[in-house]
Amino acid sequence: MRFKGLDLNLLMALDVLIEERNVSRAAERLHLSQPAMSAALRRLREYFNDPILAAHGKKMIPTAHALRLRAMVADLLTGVEEMVAVSTRFDPAISHRRFRIGTSDYLTTVLFTRVIPQMQRVAPRVTIELIQPSEILLPALDRGDLDLIITPAEHLSPDHPAELLFEERHVVAGWSENPLVRAPLAEEDFLSAGHVAVEIGRLRPTSFAETFLRALGKERRIEVLVSSFSVAPEMLIGTNRLAVMHERLARTYAARIPLTYVEMPFDFPVMREMLQYNRTRADDAGLRWLVEQIKQAADHTSN
């Protein structure tokens, strides 16, 4: 498709090139070969008579003109997304749609292991892509690159609608042979024990549990630090270490490995896990269907 001599496919390439500032990564994002993406950059440069990306040492930096163009392209792409959402009917049985969801490995383990089998039965051609939490999730939601994020309420964007998925308690988990988790756990024993902790992301390097433990002033000895919730249970086996863990995750792993868990030894806030989508997708029939599938699966994780 061309408009006044411009191949409209190049608009998406322009947006991704400026975001990634790297031809190889942009090619990977758009499922193109590197030569094809290099050719797209060359055509953009020729059409707009601008370098678009200029070499600065080992980095590629967008030009001022490219940044102005990207702002206009973002508005265009958002308009297209809104148009598609409003005008397209969704039939899960025949749809080939790809949904991109930002979510943690904790939810992948306790929730999407239920969602995915159900999807195969009712929407066999739909693709689900699960994206790990990072500082790019909210910007990606703003651009419409993600269909949905699932995150604690404290991490929501104020610019888009959100819905409660479920509330989650935290517990203290440990190896089933660990004497600390065989009886009600005293706070002093909790604080003096060695711990496995989870920290995620680079710009916001704390989980919900770590954020509130610090806010409550509960200083403990962290002996193992991991970046994945699903790794933490395995790190407890054969040790006397403890971990503050989502109750659903602890319950899931207690059925698989020699893990047990007890109540927190002090008051701890309940986590509100939320679904959030771009405000332009509020009438997207496919997205509403996906949200309902996820909510139905969540209902089965409460016990």
Buried (B, 14 or more C-beta within 10 A) or exposed (E): EEEEEBBEEBBBBBBBBBBBBBBEBBBBBBEBEEEEBBEBBEBBBEBBEBBBBEEEEEEBBBBEEBEEBBEEBBEEBBEBBBEEBEEEEBEBEEBEBEBBBBBBBBBBBBBBEBBBEBBEEEBEEBEBEBBBBBEBBBEBBBBBBBBBBBBBBEBBBEEBEBEEBBEBBBBBBBBBEBEBBEEEBEEEBBBEBEBBBBBBBEEEEBBBBBBBBEEEEBEBEBBBBBBBBBEBBBBBBEBBBBBBBBBBBBBBBBEEEBBBBBEBBEEBBEBBBBBBBBBBBBEBBBBBBBBEBBBEBBEEBEE
